[in-house]
């Protein structure tokens, strides 16, 4: 429903779309796009990241647009910062409601969406299970990953028809021109939309206030996602930004401070891991050390993949080394100083 939580930021409206996770909601943005040319025509709108396909999300969208006096056929286009289900999942449904309008996503993001949520989703879920087993996760916990991942498929259906957009291109909406920036790390193919003149950015999940974006090692994806994430943050730190619109939590203005905080956070976590690798440890043992053991399967997936992303980063810098047991389990330990 429309209420005081659905803040109006001038030409940009935020809608908190509910999620059945601890994050509670994802930020969707509705931008008044093309003003009516005469009294008999209607304004048009751009939507960014419509959310996860659940009955609660559909209800919120339907009731809120009605309260705001916006019809679905006034939506001109749907933009996706990345392919994760809490951003991508409702796009196909909304595309249908809006009469087949373009849904725009990077090519790399779409390739991953098809792999995770398309016909090959069962194969991907099994690959994820095997990845975690190879890093010491108990079989009973690894087995939970397959139904967990397969459970997302209804929440990203129907699949949208995608029109590609890529870094280096520009999009105009809300009367402003936005540069498309490829910012991998949180997700391959992740895009931010930067209005250089207006010093505004839609940053998806690449930079979040109060919480740290998850950086995950996943099968068949970025082989060193934390390295990509750190490079992306260093690039984003150079932008002139006075207003940021993130995928979660509230829009914020302290752009440069927040980017620097995220870089510092990961440097500190890397040091913490090195300090605890006096003796060989599996990724799962480190995961439990950093995140504890009272995790839901959803939280465990994030925690395992984030732990592995840090270990791979350290391994590539030769700050840690890895070895395998006869049964294929990988152990990491600190690189000797001699």
C-alpha positions as CSV (number, residue, x, y, z in Angstrom):
1,X,0.0,0.0,0.0
2,X,1.0,3.6,-0.4
3,X,1.9,5.1,3.0
4,X,4.6,7.3,4.6
5,X,7.2,4.6,3.8
6,X,6.8,5.2,0.1
7,X,8.8,8.4,0.0
8,X,8.5,10.8,-2.9
9,X,11.8,12.2,-4.0
10,X,10.7,14.9,-6.5
11,X,10.5,13.2,-9.8
12,X,11.7,9.9,-8.3
13,X,9.4,7.8,-6.1
14,X,10.7,4.9,-4.0
15,X,8.5,1.9,-3.4
16,X,9.5,-0.6,-0.7
17,X,8.6,-3.9,-2.2
18,X,8.4,-6.7,0.5
19,X,10.8,-9.6,0.6
20,X,10.4,-12.9,2.5
21,X,14.0,-12.5,3.7
22,X,15.7,-10.8,6.6
23,X,16.3,-7.7,4.3
24,X,12.5,-7.2,4.4
25,X,12.2,-5.1,1.3
26,X,13.9,-4.0,-1.9
27,X,13.8,-0.5,-3.2
28,X,12.0,-0.1,-6.5
29,X,12.1,3.3,-8.1
30,X,9.4,4.9,-10.3
31,X,10.5,8.0,-12.3
32,X,8.0,10.3,-14.0
33,X,9.5,9.9,-17.5
34,X,7.7,11.6,-20.3
35,X,5.3,14.4,-19.3
36,X,1.9,14.5,-20.9
37,X,1.9,16.6,-24.1
38,X,-1.7,17.7,-23.7
39,X,-4.6,17.2,-21.3
40,X,-5.8,14.1,-23.1
41,X,-2.6,12.1,-22.8
42,X,-1.0,10.5,-19.8
43,X,2.5,10.8,-18.2
44,X,4.9,7.9,-18.8
45,X,7.1,6.2,-16.2
46,X,10.4,4.3,-15.9
47,X,10.6,1.5,-13.3
48,X,13.9,0.4,-11.8
49,X,14.2,-3.1,-10.1
50,X,10.6,-4.1,-9.6
51,X,11.3,-6.8,-7.0
52,X,10.6,-10.5,-6.3
53,X,7.5,-12.1,-7.7
54,X,5.4,-12.9,-4.7
55,X,1.7,-12.3,-4.0
56,X,2.6,-9.6,-1.5
57,X,4.8,-7.8,-4.0
58,X,2.0,-7.9,-6.6
59,X,-0.5,-6.5,-4.1
60,X,1.9,-3.7,-3.1
61,X,2.5,-2.7,-6.7
62,X,-1.2,-2.9,-7.7
63,X,-2.5,-0.9,-4.7
64,X,0.3,1.7,-4.8
65,X,0.0,2.5,-8.5
66,X,-3.7,2.8,-8.1
67,X,-3.2,5.1,-5.1
68,X,-0.8,7.2,-7.1
69,X,-3.1,7.3,-10.1
70,X,-0.6,5.4,-12.4
71,X,-1.8,2.7,-14.7
72,X,0.5,-0.2,-15.7
73,X,0.2,0.9,-19.4
74,X,1.8,4.2,-18.4
75,X,5.1,2.3,-17.7
76,X,7.5,3.0,-20.6
77,X,10.4,0.7,-19.7
78,X,11.8,-1.4,-16.8
79,X,15.5,-1.2,-16.0
80,X,17.3,-3.9,-14.0
81,X,20.6,-3.1,-12.2
82,X,21.3,-6.8,-12.0
83,X,19.9,-10.3,-12.2
84,X,19.4,-11.3,-8.6
85,X,15.9,-12.5,-7.9
86,X,14.9,-9.7,-5.5
87,X,15.5,-7.2,-8.3
88,X,14.7,-9.2,-11.4
89,X,11.9,-11.5,-10.3
90,X,8.9,-9.4,-11.0
91,X,10.1,-8.0,-14.3
92,X,8.4,-10.5,-16.5
93,X,5.0,-10.1,-14.7
94,X,5.3,-6.3,-14.9
95,X,6.3,-6.5,-18.6
96,X,3.1,-8.4,-19.3
97,X,1.0,-6.0,-17.2
98,X,2.5,-3.0,-19.1
99,X,1.8,-4.4,-22.5
100,X,5.2,-5.8,-23.4
101,X,7.4,-2.8,-22.7
102,X,11.2,-3.2,-22.9
103,X,12.9,-4.8,-19.9
104,X,16.6,-3.7,-20.0
105,X,19.5,-5.7,-18.5
106,X,23.1,-6.2,-19.3
107,X,23.9,-9.2,-21.6
108,X,26.1,-10.7,-19.0
109,X,23.4,-10.3,-16.4
110,X,20.9,-12.0,-18.6
111,X,23.2,-14.9,-19.3
112,X,23.4,-15.5,-15.6
113,X,19.7,-15.1,-15.1
114,X,19.0,-17.8,-17.7
115,X,21.5,-20.1,-16.1
116,X,20.1,-19.7,-12.6
117,X,16.4,-19.4,-13.4
118,X,16.0,-20.9,-16.8
119,X,15.8,-24.5,-18.0
120,X,19.2,-25.3,-16.6
121,X,18.5,-24.2,-13.1
122,X,18.6,-27.7,-11.6
123,X,22.1,-28.2,-13.0
124,X,23.3,-24.9,-11.5
125,X,21.9,-25.8,-8.1
126,X,23.8,-29.1,-8.2
127,X,27.0,-27.3,-9.1
128,X,26.5,-25.0,-6.1
129,X,26.0,-28.0,-3.9
130,X,29.2,-29.5,-5.2
131,X,31.2,-26.3,-4.7
132,X,30.2,-26.1,-1.1
133,X,31.0,-29.8,-0.5
134,X,34.5,-29.3,-1.9
135,X,35.0,-26.6,0.7
136,X,34.0,-28.7,3.7
137,X,30.2,-28.1,4.0
138,X,28.4,-31.0,5.7
139,X,26.5,-33.1,3.2
140,X,23.3,-32.6,5.1
141,X,23.6,-28.9,4.7
142,X,24.8,-29.0,1.1
143,X,21.8,-31.1,0.2
144,X,19.6,-28.2,1.3
145,X,21.0,-26.0,-1.4
146,X,19.3,-27.7,-4.3
147,X,15.6,-27.3,-3.2
148,X,16.6,-23.8,-1.8
149,X,17.8,-22.6,-5.2
150,X,15.0,-24.3,-7.2
151,X,12.5,-22.6,-4.9
152,X,13.4,-19.3,-6.5
153,X,12.1,-20.3,-9.9
154,X,8.5,-19.4,-9.3
155,X,9.6,-16.1,-7.8
156,X,11.3,-15.1,-11.1
157,X,8.6,-16.3,-13.4
158,X,7.5,-15.5,-16.0
159,X,10.9,-14.7,-17.5
160,X,11.0,-11.3,-19.1
161,X,12.0,-10.7,-22.7
162,X,15.2,-8.8,-22.4
163,X,16.6,-5.8,-24.3
164,X,20.3,-5.4,-23.7
165,X,22.0,-2.3,-22.3
166,X,25.7,-2.1,-21.7
167,X,28.4,0.1,-20.1
168,X,29.3,3.1,-22.2
169,X,25.7,3.6,-23.3
170,X,23.4,6.4,-22.1
171,X,19.7,6.3,-21.1
172,X,17.4,9.2,-20.7
173,X,14.6,9.0,-18.2
174,X,13.0,11.5,-15.9
175,X,14.4,14.3,-18.1
176,X,17.9,13.3,-17.1
177,X,20.7,11.5,-19.0
178,X,22.4,8.6,-17.2
179,X,25.7,6.9,-18.0
180,X,25.6,3.1,-17.7
181,X,28.5,1.9,-15.6
182,X,29.5,-1.8,-15.3
183,X,30.2,-2.5,-11.7
184,X,30.8,-6.2,-11.1
185,X,31.5,-7.8,-7.8
186,X,28.1,-8.1,-6.1
187,X,26.8,-9.5,-9.4
188,X,28.4,-10.1,-12.8
189,X,26.9,-7.7,-15.3
190,X,25.7,-5.3,-12.5
191,X,25.1,-1.8,-13.8
192,X,24.8,1.6,-12.0
193,X,23.1,4.6,-13.6
194,X,25.0,7.8,-13.1
195,X,23.6,11.3,-13.9
196,X,26.8,13.2,-14.1
197,X,25.2,16.6,-14.4
198,X,22.8,16.0,-11.6
199,X,25.3,14.2,-9.4
200,X,22.9,11.4,-8.8
201,X,23.3,7.6,-9.0
202,X,21.1,4.5,-9.0
203,X,23.6,2.1,-7.5
204,X,21.6,-1.1,-7.2
205,X,23.3,-3.3,-4.6
206,X,26.9,-2.3,-5.4
207,X,26.9,0.4,-2.6
208,X,24.5,0.1,0.3
209,X,24.2,2.2,3.4
210,X,24.4,0.5,6.8
211,X,24.8,-3.0,5.4
212,X,27.6,-4.5,3.2
213,X,26.7,-5.9,-0.2
214,X,27.2,-9.6,-0.5
215,X,30.2,-10.7,-2.6
216,X,29.9,-14.3,-3.6
217,X,32.0,-16.9,-5.3
218,X,29.6,-18.9,-7.5
219,X,30.0,-21.7,-10.0
220,X,30.6,-20.5,-13.6
221,X,30.7,-16.9,-12.6
222,X,33.4,-14.3,-11.8
223,X,36.5,-16.3,-10.7
224,X,37.6,-13.5,-8.4
225,X,34.5,-11.5,-7.4
226,X,36.0,-9.6,-4.5
227,X,38.8,-8.3,-6.7
228,X,36.1,-7.1,-9.2
229,X,34.1,-5.6,-6.3
230,X,37.1,-3.6,-4.9
231,X,38.1,-2.3,-8.4
232,X,34.5,-1.3,-9.0
233,X,34.4,0.6,-5.7
234,X,37.6,2.4,-6.5
235,X,36.1,3.5,-9.8
236,X,32.9,4.6,-8.1
237,X,34.8,6.5,-5.5
238,X,36.0,8.9,-8.3
239,X,32.4,9.9,-9.2
240,X,30.9,13.2,-8.2
241,X,27.8,12.0,-6.4
242,X,25.6,14.0,-4.0
243,X,22.5,11.7,-4.0
244,X,22.6,7.9,-4.2
245,X,19.5,5.6,-4.6
246,X,20.4,2.1,-3.4
247,X,18.7,-1.3,-3.8
248,X,18.2,-1.6,0.0
249,X,17.9,0.8,2.9
250,X,17.4,4.5,2.5
251,X,18.7,6.8,-0.2
252,X,21.8,8.6,1.1
253,X,24.2,11.5,0.4
254,X,27.4,10.3,2.0
255,X,28.7,8.6,-1.2
256,X,32.4,8.9,-0.8
257,X,32.4,8.1,2.9
258,X,30.3,5.0,2.3
259,X,32.5,3.7,-0.6
260,X,35.6,4.1,1.5
261,X,33.9,2.3,4.5
262,X,33.2,-0.7,2.3
263,X,36.7,-0.9,1.0
264,X,38.0,-0.7,4.6
265,X,35.6,-3.3,5.7
266,X,36.9,-5.9,3.2
267,X,40.5,-5.1,3.9
268,X,39.8,-5.7,7.6
269,X,38.0,-9.0,6.9
270,X,41.0,-10.1,4.7
271,X,43.4,-9.4,7.6
272,X,41.1,-11.3,10.0
273,X,41.1,-14.4,7.8
274,X,44.9,-14.3,7.4
275,X,45.3,-14.1,11.2
276,X,43.1,-17.2,11.7
277,X,44.8,-19.3,9.1
278,X,47.6,-20.4,11.3
279,X,46.6,-24.0,10.7
280,X,44.8,-25.3,7.6
281,X,41.0,-24.7,7.6
282,X,38.2,-25.3,5.1
283,X,36.0,-22.6,3.8
284,X,33.2,-23.9,5.9
285,X,35.3,-23.8,9.1
286,X,36.1,-20.2,8.3
287,X,32.5,-19.4,7.4
288,X,31.4,-20.7,10.9
289,X,34.1,-18.6,12.5
290,X,33.0,-15.4,10.8
291,X,29.3,-15.8,10.6
292,X,28.4,-18.3,13.3
293,X,26.3,-21.5,13.0
294,X,22.8,-20.3,13.6
295,X,22.1,-19.5,9.9
296,X,19.1,-20.2,7.7
297,X,19.9,-22.0,4.4
298,X,19.5,-18.6,2.7
299,X,22.0,-17.0,5.0
300,X,24.4,-20.0,4.8
301,X,24.5,-19.6,1.0
302,X,25.5,-16.0,1.3
303,X,28.0,-16.7,4.1
304,X,29.7,-19.6,2.4
305,X,30.1,-17.8,-1.0
306,X,31.3,-14.6,0.7
307,X,33.9,-16.6,2.7
308,X,35.1,-18.3,-0.5
309,X,35.3,-14.9,-2.3
310,X,37.7,-13.6,0.3
311,X,39.8,-16.8,0.2
312,X,40.1,-16.8,-3.5
313,X,41.2,-13.1,-3.4
314,X,43.9,-13.9,-0.9
315,X,45.0,-17.0,-2.9
316,X,45.4,-14.9,-6.0
317,X,47.6,-12.5,-4.1
318,X,49.6,-15.5,-2.8
319,X,48.8,-14.4,0.8
320,X,47.2,-17.9,1.4
321,X,47.8,-21.2,-0.3
322,X,45.4,-24.1,-0.7
323,X,45.6,-27.9,-0.8
324,X,43.2,-30.8,-1.4
325,X,42.7,-34.0,0.5
326,X,42.3,-37.3,-1.2
327,X,38.5,-36.9,-1.0
328,X,38.6,-33.6,-2.8
329,X,38.1,-31.2,0.2
330,X,40.1,-27.9,-0.1
331,X,42.0,-26.5,2.8
332,X,43.5,-23.0,3.1
333,X,46.4,-21.8,5.2
334,X,48.6,-18.8,5.5
335,X,51.5,-18.4,3.2
336,X,54.8,-19.1,5.1
337,X,56.9,-16.0,5.6
338,X,60.1,-17.8,4.6
